[in-house]
Amino acid sequence: MSPPIFRQAVEALQAVQPRAELQLVDIDPPRRLAPHSFALGVELADDVQPPGAASDTDVDVTGRLVLLHDPEARDAWAGTFRMVCYLRAPLDPEQADDPLLLAVGWSWLTDALDTCRAGYAALGGTVTRTCSARFGDIPGPTRADDVELRASWTPTDAEFGRHAEGFYRLVTHAIGLPEVGVSLMTDRNS
């Protein structure tokens, strides 16, 4: 049985709902990383196309947020909890060719956590740009570009809902959705 402190952290994560453009998906938490773990997944809702995406293409966005808990505080974690996130989102070729993309991708995470006042320590991770080209009789676009972000951090307080908010903010920002209440100039009808 999970300790009460872990169950409370999971409840706080589940209490935060993503924006309507995102849908939660069931995923299994990792079993070997810590004695107690929980995971939630998020994808772009079926009826949503991010700004700039062609209406006839599927936009594949994947995000995962994992909560790990080890009552025997690990030195590398600097605590008993660890948050782990993964994000993969498509890029248009202009974004993919931007030499600042990797640093900007990392700032999406730190800005999201800071904006949501999610306290963190021991933050580390990677941002990866991938480009795939299709040849021959394979259907789909001839070029596909993606960004992947993998990161982990130690929460510095018990406000786990703020970490979920930061994660959802990261996902929506990475796929180009505007802030809530803000519309893009291209969304306006003339």
Buried (B, 14 or more C-beta within 10 A) or exposed (E): EBEEEBBEBBEBBBEBEBBEBBBEEEBEBBEEBBEBBBBBBBBBBEEBBBEBBEEEEEBEBBBBBBBBBBEEEBEEBEBBBBBBBBBBBBBEEEBBEEEEBBEBBBBBBBBBBEBBEBBBEBBEBEBEBEEEEEEEEEEEEEEBBBBBBBBBBBBBEEBBBBBBBBBBBBBBBBBBBEEEEEEEEEEEEE
